Amino acid sequence: MKEAMFWQKLEEKRVKCTLCPRRCVIPEGKTGFCNVRKNHEGKLVTLVYGKAIAMHADPIEKKPLFHFAPGTKCLSFSTVGCNLDCAYCQNWEISHPERITGEDVEPEEIVERAKSLGLPGIAYTYTEPTIFFEYAYDTMRLAKKEKLYNVWVSNGYISPEPLRKISRHLDAINVDIKGDSGFYRKICRVPDRRPILEALKLYKEEGVHIETTTLLVPGYNDSEKDVKEIVSWIKENLGPDTPVHFSRFFPDFRMRDVPPTPVESLERAWRIASSLGMRWVYIGNVPGHEKENTFCPGCGKLMVKRDGYAVKILAEKCECGEKLLLKGRKWMKR
């Protein structure tokens, strides 16, 4: 166990965790909603520091991040636990496990593994990196010293103070915008989505490269109204250059009776986002779909070709004058 960051001591040996907007008040011997931060003798401790449950070398496009260091691979890892409870979670075995498990891997070892594999960066993913904040933070500081990039795949449910602290070492993030507040309450057990939207604005303010993903669940968040509301918010608050991914739902966890998203729904979302002025829009979880590629927002010419996770940049500047949004160039092979 390691003492956690971002907590307050209360009366009667209770503590309040301030890492995420849940602000869990935790009695002695109990854990918060995420099940990995515990009140141990009047102190908040993290139970997952140095406990990696998954670790793989993944293409950056798998996150998905299409406009940050494209074509590179990163060492991806996580611990168990999550501060949401999404009914369709694809990683539910590790996001809500019955007990704490994982391989003992210190931050120094993670950075060394990335270097030994010749990988230019590290991704904090699979579950929610916010809940293993201390582990991620120590790893990220070491990674930066070794000139590696750091990227998060996140639900965005984090408090402002830890967000600003982590952003000093964070290069890019993909954040889910799942739906309206009703969707978050019903499907994810989040009382209010506003802290997530505020977090996105703060990441932008801190200079972190942002891409968003919306998993379209049939009958829940895939209507024209739903898509327009999400896209309009992104355009107004994050800007039209923000890459937007619409991803296909497949039945899982507690939503096995819901059918997969029709491809037509994803294509409609793509058209809506493009018509509202978003310049970089994608369809995900549909292998081989042409909207996995990057097209010039000015004239529609193909700029980046994707075949699975193989990436070929055809033009960084289109003949019509439009430039490809491309961050993280220094980590790309030349």
Backbone as numpy.savetxt, mean C-alpha at the origin, in Angstrom:
# Nx Ny Nz CAx CAy CAz Cx Cy Cz
10.09 -9.11 22.69 9.25 -7.91 22.69 10.12 -6.66 22.69
9.64 -5.63 22.02 10.35 -4.36 21.96 9.34 -3.26 22.27
9.76 -2.28 23.05 8.85 -1.18 23.35 8.42 -0.49 22.06
7.14 -0.23 21.96 6.59 0.38 20.76 6.80 1.89 20.78
6.63 2.48 19.63 6.60 3.92 19.48 5.13 4.36 19.43
4.88 5.61 19.75 3.56 6.22 19.60 2.51 5.59 20.52
2.63 5.91 21.80 1.64 5.48 22.78 1.67 6.41 23.98
0.60 6.33 24.77 0.47 7.14 25.98 0.12 6.24 27.16
0.66 6.59 28.33 0.34 5.86 29.55 -0.92 6.46 30.17
-1.86 5.60 30.55 -3.09 6.03 31.18 -3.16 5.49 32.62
-4.21 5.80 33.31 -4.39 5.31 34.68 -4.69 3.80 34.67
-4.49 3.19 35.81 -4.80 1.78 36.02 -4.03 0.87 35.05
-2.81 1.25 34.75 -1.91 0.48 33.89 -2.43 0.30 32.46
-3.39 1.10 32.08 -3.85 1.07 30.70 -2.94 1.94 29.84
-2.90 1.63 28.55 -2.14 2.45 27.62 -3.02 2.75 26.40
-2.71 3.86 25.74 -3.40 4.21 24.50 -2.39 4.19 23.37
-2.66 3.37 22.35 -1.81 3.32 21.17 -2.23 4.46 20.25
-1.28 5.26 19.80 -1.60 6.40 18.91 -1.01 6.22 17.52
-0.61 4.98 17.19 -0.01 4.73 15.88 -1.01 4.92 14.75
-2.22 4.42 14.93 -3.24 4.56 13.89 -4.48 5.22 14.46
-5.41 5.63 13.62 -6.58 6.38 14.10 -7.53 5.60 15.01
-7.34 4.32 15.19 -8.20 3.59 16.13 -7.98 4.05 17.57
-6.77 4.47 17.89 -6.46 4.95 19.23 -6.90 3.93 20.30
-6.48 2.69 20.11 -6.89 1.63 21.01 -6.45 1.91 22.45
-7.38 1.81 23.39 -7.06 1.85 24.82 -6.96 0.40 25.28
-5.76 0.02 25.76 -5.45 -1.39 25.96 -5.18 -1.67 27.44
-5.96 -2.54 28.06 -5.70 -2.93 29.46 -4.44 -3.79 29.56
-3.96 -3.94 30.77 -2.78 -4.76 31.04 -2.98 -6.18 30.50
-1.97 -6.65 29.75 -1.97 -8.02 29.24 -2.75 -8.22 27.96
-3.37 -7.19 27.43 -4.18 -7.31 26.23 -3.50 -6.64 25.04
-4.00 -6.97 23.83 -3.50 -6.34 22.61 -4.57 -5.43 22.02
-4.14 -4.57 21.10 -5.07 -3.71 20.39 -5.74 -4.45 19.25
-6.46 -3.70 18.42 -7.22 -4.29 17.31 -6.34 -5.11 16.40
-5.10 -4.67 16.17 -4.19 -5.34 15.23 -3.62 -6.65 15.78
-3.76 -6.86 17.10 -3.31 -8.09 17.77 -1.80 -8.23 17.84
-1.04 -7.19 17.51 0.42 -7.31 17.55 1.07 -6.24 18.43
0.26 -5.38 19.05 0.77 -4.36 19.97 0.09 -4.59 21.31
0.89 -4.83 22.34 0.38 -5.35 23.61 0.78 -4.46 24.78
-0.13 -4.36 25.74 0.18 -3.71 27.02 0.88 -4.71 27.91
2.17 -4.52 28.10 2.97 -5.42 28.93 3.48 -4.64 30.13
2.86 -4.88 31.26 3.25 -4.24 32.53 3.23 -2.72 32.41
2.18 -2.22 31.77 2.00 -0.78 31.68 2.78 -0.09 30.58
3.41 -0.88 29.71 4.11 -0.33 28.55 3.57 -0.98 27.28
3.51 -0.21 26.20 3.09 -0.78 24.93 4.31 -1.38 24.24
4.19 -2.65 23.86 5.28 -3.33 23.18 4.77 -3.87 21.85
5.70 -4.04 20.92 5.37 -4.69 19.65 5.81 -6.15 19.72
4.90 -7.03 19.34 5.18 -8.46 19.40 5.80 -9.01 18.11
5.91 -8.16 17.08 6.33 -8.66 15.76 7.67 -8.08 15.31
8.34 -7.35 16.18 9.65 -6.81 15.77 10.61 -7.96 15.47
11.18 -7.95 14.27 12.12 -8.99 13.87 11.48 -10.31 13.53
10.13 -10.33 13.34 9.41 -11.57 13.05 8.83 -11.50 11.63
9.61 -11.83 10.64 9.16 -11.76 9.25 8.36 -13.01 8.90
7.11 -12.84 8.51 6.27 -13.98 8.15 6.37 -14.32 6.67
6.76 -13.35 5.86 6.91 -13.57 4.42 8.04 -12.70 3.90
8.82 -13.25 2.96 9.91 -12.48 2.37 10.23 -13.06 0.99
10.09 -12.22 -0.04 10.29 -12.65 -1.42 10.87 -11.51 -2.24
11.53 -11.84 -3.34 11.94 -10.84 -4.32 10.81 -10.69 -5.34
10.22 -9.50 -5.38 9.07 -9.24 -6.25 9.36 -8.12 -7.24
8.74 -8.17 -8.41 8.78 -7.01 -9.30 8.06 -5.83 -8.66
8.57 -4.63 -8.84 7.93 -3.45 -8.29 6.51 -3.29 -8.84
6.29 -3.79 -10.06 4.96 -3.69 -10.67 3.91 -4.51 -9.93
4.35 -5.48 -9.14 3.40 -6.32 -8.41 2.73 -5.58 -7.26
3.28 -4.44 -6.86 2.78 -3.75 -5.67 1.36 -3.21 -5.77
0.78 -2.62 -6.78 1.46 -2.22 -8.01 1.99 -0.78 -7.94
3.23 -0.62 -8.42 3.81 0.70 -8.66 4.33 0.69 -10.09
3.70 1.46 -10.95 4.03 1.46 -12.37 4.92 2.63 -12.78
4.97 3.66 -11.95 5.71 4.86 -12.33 6.88 5.15 -11.39
7.27 4.14 -10.61 8.43 4.28 -9.74 9.39 3.13 -10.03
10.59 3.48 -10.48 11.64 2.49 -10.76 11.12 1.28 -11.51
10.40 1.48 -12.62 9.82 0.34 -13.35 10.88 -0.65 -13.82
10.49 -1.93 -13.81 11.40 -2.97 -14.26 12.35 -3.48 -13.20
12.32 -2.87 -11.99 13.20 -3.33 -10.92 12.49 -4.36 -10.04
13.28 -5.09 -9.27 12.74 -6.00 -8.26 13.13 -5.49 -6.88
12.31 -5.83 -5.89 12.59 -5.40 -4.53 12.37 -6.55 -3.57
13.11 -6.54 -2.47 12.90 -7.54 -1.43 11.66 -7.14 -0.65
10.64 -7.98 -0.69 9.35 -7.66 -0.08 9.15 -8.50 1.17
8.69 -7.86 2.26 8.49 -8.62 3.49 7.38 -8.02 4.33
6.94 -8.80 5.31 5.93 -8.34 6.25 6.00 -9.17 7.53
5.23 -8.72 8.50 4.95 -9.52 9.69 3.47 -9.90 9.65
3.01 -10.59 10.67 1.58 -10.84 10.78 0.89 -9.60 11.33
-0.44 -9.53 11.14 -1.24 -8.47 11.74 -1.73 -7.43 10.77
-2.85 -6.78 11.14 -3.39 -5.68 10.34 -4.32 -4.84 11.21
-4.45 -3.55 10.87 -5.37 -2.68 11.62 -6.70 -2.48 10.91
-6.93 -3.23 9.81 -8.24 -3.33 9.18 -8.70 -4.79 9.26
-9.94 -5.01 8.92 -10.47 -6.38 8.89 -11.35 -6.51 7.66
-10.71 -6.50 6.49 -11.44 -6.53 5.22 -12.03 -7.92 4.98
-13.30 -7.96 4.66 -14.01 -9.23 4.50 -13.50 -10.04 3.32
-12.78 -9.39 2.39 -12.30 -10.09 1.20 -10.78 -10.28 1.22
-10.14 -10.09 2.35 -8.68 -10.09 2.42 -8.08 -11.34 1.77
-7.10 -11.13 0.90 -6.43 -12.24 0.23 -5.31 -12.84 1.07
-4.85 -12.10 2.06 -3.77 -12.56 2.93 -4.26 -12.76 4.35
-5.52 -13.19 4.50 -6.13 -13.25 5.83 -5.41 -14.21 6.77
-4.74 -15.23 6.22 -4.04 -16.17 7.11 -2.93 -15.48 7.91
-2.33 -14.44 7.32 -1.26 -13.75 8.05 -1.70 -12.38 8.58
-2.76 -11.82 8.03 -3.23 -10.53 8.54 -4.00 -10.70 9.85
-4.65 -11.85 10.02 -5.41 -12.10 11.25 -5.14 -13.52 11.75
-3.90 -13.78 12.14 -3.55 -15.14 12.57 -4.00 -15.40 14.01
-4.03 -16.66 14.38 -4.40 -17.03 15.74 -3.25 -16.77 16.72
-2.02 -16.76 16.22 -0.87 -16.51 17.09 0.24 -15.83 16.30
1.18 -15.27 17.01 2.32 -14.58 16.39 3.32 -15.61 15.91
3.61 -15.58 14.63 4.63 -16.46 14.05 5.52 -15.64 13.14
6.64 -16.22 12.73 7.53 -15.55 11.81 8.97 -15.98 12.00
9.75 -15.75 10.99 11.19 -16.07 11.02 11.93 -14.92 11.68
12.90 -15.25 12.53 13.71 -14.22 13.20 14.67 -13.61 12.19
14.38 -12.38 11.78 15.22 -11.67 10.83 15.34 -10.22 11.29
16.52 -9.81 11.66 16.74 -8.44 12.11 16.81 -7.48 10.91
16.57 -6.18 11.15 16.64 -5.21 10.06 17.94 -5.26 9.27
19.05 -5.46 9.97 20.35 -5.52 9.29 20.39 -6.68 8.30
19.78 -7.81 8.68 19.77 -8.98 7.80 18.91 -8.74 6.56
17.81 -8.02 6.73 16.95 -7.73 5.58 17.70 -6.89 4.55
18.38 -5.87 5.03 19.13 -5.01 4.12 20.25 -5.80 3.44
20.91 -6.65 4.19 21.98 -7.46 3.61 21.44 -8.45 2.58
20.27 -9.02 2.84 19.66 -9.93 1.86 19.38 -9.20 0.56
18.82 -8.01 0.67 18.54 -7.23 -0.53 19.82 -6.95 -1.31
20.85 -6.56 -0.62 22.12 -6.26 -1.28 22.74 -7.51 -1.90
22.69 -8.63 -1.18 23.30 -9.85 -1.69 22.58 -10.37 -2.93
21.29 -10.06 -3.05 20.52 -10.47 -4.22 20.62 -9.44 -5.36
21.33 -8.37 -5.10 21.48 -7.33 -6.12 20.20 -6.53 -6.35
19.35 -6.44 -5.32 18.08 -5.72 -5.44 18.24 -4.27 -5.03
17.64 -3.33 -5.76 17.83 -1.91 -5.46 16.93 -1.36 -4.38
15.97 -2.18 -3.88 15.05 -1.63 -2.90 14.35 -2.68 -2.07
13.56 -2.17 -1.10 12.81 -3.01 -0.18 11.36 -2.53 -0.16
10.43 -3.50 -0.18 9.00 -3.20 -0.10 8.43 -3.76 1.19
7.60 -2.97 1.84 6.95 -3.32 3.09 5.49 -3.55 2.72
5.05 -4.80 2.71 3.85 -5.16 1.95 3.24 -6.44 2.52
2.31 -7.05 1.80 1.60 -8.29 2.14 0.56 -8.09 3.25
0.99 -7.55 4.42 0.04 -7.09 5.42 0.23 -5.58 5.51
-0.24 -4.95 6.59 -0.14 -3.49 6.69 1.15 -3.07 7.39
2.05 -2.36 6.69 3.33 -1.99 7.31 3.19 -1.06 8.51
2.08 -0.33 8.61 1.90 0.54 9.78 2.00 -0.24 11.08
1.45 -1.46 11.11 1.39 -2.18 12.39 2.74 -2.78 12.78
3.68 -2.90 11.83 5.04 -3.28 12.23 5.98 -2.09 12.04
5.49 -0.94 12.49 6.15 0.34 12.26 7.61 0.34 12.72
7.87 -0.11 13.93 9.23 -0.04 14.48 10.21 -0.87 13.66
9.76 -2.05 13.27 10.56 -2.96 12.44 10.82 -2.33 11.08
9.76 -1.77 10.49 9.91 -1.11 9.19 10.81 0.10 9.29
10.61 0.90 10.32 11.38 2.15 10.47 12.88 1.87 10.59
13.25 0.92 11.44 14.67 0.60 11.61 15.26 0.04 10.31
14.49 -0.79 9.61 14.96 -1.33 8.33 15.12 -0.23 7.30
14.18 0.68 7.25 14.21 1.75 6.26 15.40 2.70 6.45
15.69 2.99 7.70 16.85 3.86 7.97 18.15 3.21 7.48
18.28 1.91 7.74 19.48 1.20 7.28 19.51 1.11 5.76
18.34 0.87 5.15 18.27 0.77 3.70 18.69 2.07 3.04
18.27 3.18 3.61 18.64 4.48 3.05 20.15 4.71 3.11
20.76 4.27 4.20 22.22 4.42 4.32 22.94 3.63 3.24
22.31 2.54 2.80 22.89 1.71 1.75 22.39 2.09 0.36
21.67 3.24 0.30 21.17 3.80 -0.97 20.16 2.89 -1.68
19.38 2.15 -0.88 18.28 1.36 -1.41 16.99 2.16 -1.31
16.03 1.85 -2.17 14.74 2.53 -2.05 13.82 1.79 -1.08
12.85 2.53 -0.54 11.83 1.98 0.34 10.45 2.29 -0.21
9.61 1.28 -0.35 8.23 1.49 -0.80 7.28 0.75 0.12
6.11 1.35 0.33 5.06 0.74 1.13 3.87 0.40 0.26
3.19 -0.70 0.60 1.85 -1.00 0.08 0.95 -0.96 1.30
0.03 0.01 1.34 -0.62 0.36 2.60 -2.11 0.61 2.43
-2.84 0.42 3.53 -4.24 0.83 3.56 -4.41 2.29 3.93
-3.32 2.96 4.30 -3.36 4.38 4.60 -3.90 4.74 5.97
-4.19 3.73 6.81 -4.80 4.00 8.11 -3.70 4.20 9.15
-3.17 5.40 9.18 -2.03 5.75 10.02 -2.21 7.17 10.54
-1.69 7.44 11.72 -1.79 8.76 12.32 -0.76 9.71 11.72
-1.01 11.02 11.81 -0.10 11.99 11.18 1.35 11.96 11.67
1.56 11.82 12.99 2.94 11.87 13.51 3.80 10.72 12.98
3.37 9.47 13.08 4.19 8.39 12.49 4.30 8.51 10.98
3.28 9.01 10.31 3.36 9.20 8.86 4.51 10.13 8.50
4.57 11.25 9.20 5.66 12.20 8.90 7.02 11.61 9.22
7.09 10.80 10.27 8.37 10.20 10.65 8.84 9.20 9.60
7.91 8.37 9.12 8.28 7.34 8.15 8.57 7.96 6.79
7.92 9.08 6.48 8.06 9.69 5.15 9.48 10.19 4.88
10.25 10.42 5.91 11.64 10.84 5.72 12.46 9.78 4.99
12.01 8.54 5.09 12.76 7.43 4.51 11.97 6.69 3.43
10.78 7.18 3.09 9.87 6.50 2.18 9.91 7.16 0.80
10.15 6.36 -0.23 10.25 6.89 -1.58 8.92 6.84 -2.33
8.16 5.78 -2.14 6.91 5.63 -2.88 5.94 4.78 -2.07
4.65 4.99 -2.36 3.63 4.23 -1.64 2.44 3.98 -2.56
1.85 2.80 -2.46 0.56 2.54 -3.08 -0.45 2.39 -1.96
-1.48 3.23 -1.99 -2.51 3.22 -0.94 -3.85 2.82 -1.55
-4.53 1.91 -0.88 -5.88 1.54 -1.29 -6.86 2.66 -0.97
-7.68 3.01 -1.94 -8.89 3.79 -1.66 -10.03 2.84 -1.98
-10.63 2.29 -0.94 -11.50 1.13 -1.11 -12.93 1.49 -1.50
-13.41 2.65 -1.09 -14.78 3.03 -1.36 -15.19 4.19 -0.48
-16.50 4.40 -0.32 -16.96 5.47 0.56 -16.93 5.02 2.01
-17.33 5.89 2.94 -17.25 5.55 4.36 -18.14 4.36 4.71
-19.27 4.24 4.01 -20.14 3.09 4.24 -19.46 1.79 3.90
-18.72 1.77 2.81 -17.96 0.57 2.41 -16.94 0.23 3.47
-16.20 1.24 3.94 -15.18 0.99 4.96 -15.81 0.44 6.24
-16.95 0.98 6.65 -17.60 0.51 7.87 -18.09 -0.92 7.71
-18.74 -1.22 6.60 -19.37 -2.52 6.40 -18.37 -3.61 6.07
-17.40 -3.31 5.23 -16.51 -4.34 4.69 -15.17 -4.42 5.43
-14.70 -3.30 5.98 -13.34 -3.26 6.55 -13.30 -2.98 8.05
-14.46 -2.75 8.66 -14.54 -2.43 10.09 -13.74 -1.19 10.44
-13.84 -0.19 9.56 -13.22 1.11 9.81 -14.36 2.12 10.01
-14.42 2.79 11.15 -15.56 3.67 11.43 -15.65 4.89 10.53
-14.51 5.36 10.02 -14.50 6.59 9.24 -13.29 6.57 8.31
-13.50 6.82 7.03 -12.37 6.78 6.09 -11.59 8.08 6.04
-12.09 9.14 6.69 -11.44 10.44 6.57 -9.96 10.43 6.97
-9.54 9.71 8.01 -8.11 9.69 8.32 -7.26 9.12 7.18
-7.82 8.23 6.38 -7.08 7.67 5.25 -6.88 8.73 4.17
-7.93 9.48 3.89 -7.82 10.55 2.90 -6.86 11.64 3.38
-6.90 11.96 4.67 -5.97 12.95 5.20 -4.54 12.44 5.12
-4.35 11.14 5.35 -3.01 10.56 5.24 -2.48 10.69 3.82
-3.31 10.44 2.84 -2.89 10.57 1.45 -2.44 12.00 1.14
-3.17 12.97 1.64 -2.78 14.36 1.41 -1.45 14.67 2.10
-1.24 14.08 3.27 0.02 14.29 3.98 1.19 13.64 3.26
0.99 12.43 2.72 2.06 11.79 1.96 2.46 12.67 0.77
1.47 13.25 0.12 1.77 14.15 -1.00 2.56 15.36 -0.52
2.13 15.93 0.60 2.82 17.08 1.18 4.27 16.75 1.53
4.50 15.50 1.95 5.85 15.07 2.34 6.72 14.70 1.14
6.15 14.73 -0.05 6.94 14.47 -1.26 7.09 13.00 -1.61
6.25 12.13 -1.04 6.30 10.71 -1.36 5.55 10.47 -2.67
6.12 9.66 -3.57 5.41 9.30 -4.80 4.22 8.41 -4.44
3.02 8.78 -4.93 1.79 8.07 -4.57 1.14 7.45 -5.80
0.72 6.20 -5.66 -0.20 5.57 -6.60 -1.34 4.99 -5.78
-2.53 4.91 -6.35 -3.68 4.39 -5.61 -4.23 3.14 -6.29
-4.84 2.29 -5.49 -5.51 1.10 -6.01 -6.91 1.01 -5.44
-7.88 0.71 -6.29 -9.24 0.43 -5.84 -9.65 -0.95 -6.36
-9.87 -1.86 -5.44 -10.37 -3.18 -5.78 -11.88 -3.05 -5.97
-12.36 -3.28 -7.18 -13.79 -3.13 -7.47 -14.52 -4.41 -7.12
-15.39 -4.33 -6.11 -16.16 -5.48 -5.64 -17.58 -5.38 -6.17
-18.02 -6.34 -6.97 -19.34 -6.25 -7.60 -20.47 -6.01 -6.59
-21.25 -4.96 -6.85 -22.39 -4.65 -5.99 -22.07 -3.87 -4.75
-20.79 -3.56 -4.52 -20.39 -2.86 -3.30 -19.75 -1.50 -3.57
-18.85 -1.42 -4.55 -18.16 -0.14 -4.80 -17.86 0.06 -6.28
-18.60 -0.62 -7.15 -18.26 -0.61 -8.58 -19.25 0.17 -9.44
-20.15 0.92 -8.82 -21.11 1.70 -9.61 -20.42 2.92 -10.21
-21.05 3.50 -11.21 -20.51 4.72 -11.81 -20.36 5.81 -10.77
-21.33 5.92 -9.88 -21.27 6.93 -8.81 -20.07 6.70 -7.90
-19.86 5.43 -7.51 -18.73 5.09 -6.63 -17.40 5.48 -7.28
-17.23 5.09 -8.53 -15.97 5.34 -9.23 -15.75 6.84 -9.41
-16.78 7.56 -9.78 -16.64 9.01 -9.98 -16.25 9.71 -8.68
-16.83 9.27 -7.58 -16.52 9.90 -6.29 -15.07 9.68 -5.92
-14.59 8.46 -6.08 -13.19 8.16 -5.75 -12.24 8.94 -6.66
-12.49 8.89 -7.95 -11.59 9.54 -8.91 -11.60 11.05 -8.74
-12.76 11.62 -8.51 -12.84 13.07 -8.34 -12.05 13.52 -7.12
-12.12 12.72 -6.05 -11.34 13.07 -4.86 -9.84 13.00 -5.16
-9.41 11.95 -5.84 -7.99 11.82 -6.18 -7.52 13.00 -7.02
-8.28 13.34 -8.04 -7.87 14.43 -8.92 -7.77 15.75 -8.16
-8.75 16.02 -7.31 -8.79 17.30 -6.60 -7.71 17.40 -5.53
-7.41 16.29 -4.87 -6.51 16.34 -3.71 -5.09 15.84 -3.97
-4.93 14.93 -4.92 -3.61 14.39 -5.21 -3.10 14.81 -6.58
-4.01 15.20 -7.46 -3.62 15.69 -8.78 -3.85 14.68 -9.89
-4.04 15.17 -11.10 -4.35 14.29 -12.25 -3.19 13.40 -12.68
-1.98 13.68 -12.22 -0.84 12.84 -12.57 -0.70 11.63 -11.65
-1.56 11.51 -10.66 -1.50 10.36 -9.75 -1.90 9.09 -10.49
-1.04 8.09 -10.57 -1.43 6.82 -11.21 -2.54 6.14 -10.42
-3.57 5.70 -11.15 -4.74 5.08 -10.54 -4.90 3.66 -11.09
-5.02 2.69 -10.19 -5.17 1.29 -10.58 -6.55 0.80 -10.14
-7.29 0.20 -11.06 -8.54 -0.49 -10.74 -8.26 -1.99 -10.84
-8.50 -2.69 -9.74 -8.10 -4.09 -9.66 -9.30 -5.02 -9.58
-9.17 -6.20 -10.17 -10.26 -7.16 -10.20 -10.35 -7.96 -8.91
-11.56 -8.02 -8.37 -11.85 -8.80 -7.17 -12.03 -10.28 -7.50
-11.51 -11.13 -6.62 -11.80 -12.57 -6.67 -12.28 -13.03 -5.30
-13.23 -13.95 -5.23 -13.80 -14.37 -3.95 -12.73 -14.89 -2.99
-12.82 -14.45 -1.72 -11.87 -14.91 -0.71 -12.40 -14.59 0.68
-11.80 -15.22 1.67 -12.05 -14.99 3.10 -13.54 -15.08 3.41
-14.17 -13.98 3.84 -15.60 -14.02 4.19 -16.51 -13.57 3.04
-15.95 -13.40 1.84 -16.76 -12.97 0.69 -16.59 -13.95 -0.47
-16.69 -15.21 -0.15 -16.52 -16.25 -1.17 -17.76 -16.42 -2.05
-18.87 -15.81 -1.63 -20.10 -15.94 -2.41 -20.29 -14.80 -3.41
-19.35 -13.85 -3.43 -19.42 -12.74 -4.38 -18.63 -13.12 -5.63
-19.20 -12.92 -6.80 -18.50 -13.34 -8.03 -17.34 -12.41 -8.36
-16.40 -12.87 -9.19 -15.30 -12.00 -9.63 -15.84 -10.76 -10.35
-15.07 -9.70 -10.31 -15.46 -8.47 -11.00 -15.51 -8.70 -12.50
-16.61 -8.37 -13.16 -16.62 -8.43 -14.63 -15.57 -7.49 -15.22
-14.89 -7.97 -16.21 -13.87 -7.13 -16.86 -14.51 -5.84 -17.38
-15.77 -5.93 -17.80 -16.47 -4.74 -18.31 -16.57 -3.65 -17.24
-16.70 -4.03 -15.98 -16.77 -3.04 -14.90 -15.44 -2.31 -14.74
-14.36 -3.05 -14.87 -13.02 -2.45 -14.79 -12.80 -1.50 -15.96
-13.22 -1.91 -17.13 -13.05 -1.07 -18.32 -13.89 0.19 -18.22
-15.08 0.07 -17.64 -15.90 1.27 -17.43 -15.23 2.23 -16.45
-14.65 1.67 -15.37 -13.93 2.51 -14.41 -12.76 3.22 -15.08
-12.05 2.48 -15.96 -10.93 3.09 -16.69 -11.42 4.27 -17.53
-12.53 4.09 -18.21 -13.07 5.16 -19.06 -13.51 6.36 -18.22
-14.13 6.09 -17.09 -14.58 7.18 -16.22 -13.39 8.00 -15.73
-12.38 7.31 -15.21 -11.20 8.00 -14.69 -10.51 8.81 -15.77
-10.40 8.24 -16.95 -9.75 8.94 -18.06 -10.58 10.15 -18.49
-11.91 10.01 -18.53 -12.77 11.12 -18.94 -12.76 12.25 -17.93
-12.47 11.93 -16.66 -12.40 12.96 -15.62 -11.04 13.63 -15.56
-10.12 13.21 -16.42 -8.85 13.90 -16.53 -7.66 13.25 -15.86
-7.84 12.01 -15.35 -6.69 11.30 -14.79 -5.82 10.81 -15.94
-4.51 11.03 -15.82 -3.63 10.84 -16.97 -3.01 9.44 -17.05
-2.94 8.74 -15.92 -2.29 7.43 -15.90 -3.22 6.45 -15.18
-4.00 5.71 -15.94 -5.04 4.84 -15.39 -4.80 3.40 -15.85
-4.99 2.45 -14.93 -4.65 1.06 -15.23 -5.72 0.09 -14.74
-5.75 -1.07 -15.38 -6.58 -2.20 -14.97 -5.66 -3.31 -14.48
-5.95 -3.86 -13.30 -5.10 -4.90 -12.71 -5.84 -6.19 -12.44
-5.10 -7.25 -12.22 -5.62 -8.60 -11.98 -6.36 -9.17 -13.19
-6.06 -8.64 -14.37 -6.59 -9.20 -15.62 -5.39 -9.42 -16.53
-4.70 -10.55 -16.40 -3.45 -10.76 -17.14 -3.61 -10.55 -18.64
-2.69 -9.77 -19.19 -2.68 -9.53 -20.63 -3.58 -8.42 -21.10
-4.32 -7.78 -20.20 -5.21 -6.69 -20.62 -4.37 -5.51 -21.11
-4.81 -4.89 -22.20 -4.03 -3.80 -22.79 -3.90 -2.60 -21.86
-4.83 -2.45 -20.91 -4.78 -1.30 -20.01 -3.80 -1.52 -18.86
-3.01 -2.58 -18.92 -1.83 -2.68 -18.05 -0.69 -1.85 -18.61
-0.78 -1.51 -19.89 0.25 -0.71 -20.54 0.04 0.77 -20.24
1.07 1.56 -20.51 0.98 3.00 -20.33 0.85 3.67 -21.70
-0.20 4.46 -21.82 -0.45 5.18 -23.06 -0.28 6.67 -22.84
0.15 7.36 -23.87 0.33 8.81 -23.80 -1.02 9.46 -23.47
-1.09 10.29 -22.44 -2.36 10.93 -22.11 -2.77 12.00 -23.11
-1.83 12.37 -23.99 -2.14 13.38 -24.99 -2.71 12.81 -26.27
-2.00 11.82 -26.84 -2.41 11.30 -28.15 -2.76 9.82 -28.14
-2.54 9.13 -27.01 -2.90 7.72 -26.90 -1.86 6.75 -27.39
-0.68 7.24 -27.76 0.38 6.36 -28.25 0.95 5.52 -27.11
1.31 4.26 -27.41 1.89 3.37 -26.42 3.27 3.87 -26.00
3.46 4.05 -24.67 4.73 4.54 -24.14 5.48 3.47 -23.35
4.73 2.63 -22.61 5.35 1.55 -21.83 4.56 0.28 -22.09
5.25 -0.76 -22.54 4.64 -2.06 -22.81 4.92 -3.00 -21.65
3.84 -3.63 -21.12 3.99 -4.59 -20.03 3.47 -5.95 -20.48
4.30 -6.95 -20.32 3.92 -8.32 -20.62 4.15 -9.11 -19.35
3.07 -9.29 -18.56 3.26 -9.82 -17.22 4.02 -8.80 -16.41
5.17 -9.21 -15.87 6.00 -8.26 -15.12 7.22 -7.81 -15.93
7.25 -8.16 -17.19 8.31 -7.67 -18.08 7.90 -6.28 -18.58
8.81 -5.34 -18.47 8.50 -3.94 -18.79 9.45 -3.43 -19.86
8.91 -2.77 -20.85 9.72 -2.15 -21.89 9.26 -0.71 -22.09
10.14 0.22 -21.78 9.83 1.64 -21.97 10.12 2.00 -23.42
9.08 2.34 -24.15 9.22 2.66 -25.58 9.54 4.13 -25.81
9.02 4.99 -24.94 9.26 6.43 -25.11 9.07 7.14 -23.79
10.08 7.91 -23.37 9.93 8.74 -22.18 9.34 10.11 -22.54
9.41 10.44 -23.83 8.76 11.64 -24.32 8.07 11.31 -25.63
6.76 11.55 -25.67 5.98 11.21 -26.85 6.22 12.24 -27.97
5.92 11.83 -29.18 6.07 12.73 -30.33 5.19 13.97 -30.19
4.08 13.84 -29.43 3.18 14.98 -29.26 3.67 15.94 -28.18
4.76 15.57 -27.49 5.33 16.45 -26.48 5.09 16.03 -25.04
4.16 15.10 -24.83 3.88 14.63 -23.47 5.06 13.82 -22.93
5.36 14.01 -21.63 6.45 13.28 -20.98 5.88 12.19 -20.08
6.58 11.06 -20.05 6.21 9.95 -19.19 6.50 10.31 -17.74
5.50 10.13 -16.86 5.74 10.29 -15.43 6.61 9.13 -14.97
7.80 9.45 -14.50 8.75 8.40 -14.13 9.58 8.86 -12.94
9.42 8.17 -11.82 10.17 8.46 -10.60 11.10 7.29 -10.30
12.12 7.56 -9.50 13.05 6.50 -9.10 14.00 6.07 -10.20
14.33 6.99 -11.09 15.21 6.64 -12.21 16.56 6.09 -11.77
17.09 6.64 -10.68 18.46 6.29 -10.29 18.61 4.82 -9.90
17.47 4.15 -9.64 17.55 2.72 -9.28 17.33 1.81 -10.46
17.04 2.38 -11.63 16.80 1.57 -12.82 18.10 1.21 -13.52
18.15 0.00 -14.07 19.34 -0.41 -14.82 19.38 0.31 -16.15
20.54 0.72 -16.52 20.71 1.44 -17.80 21.46 0.57 -18.80
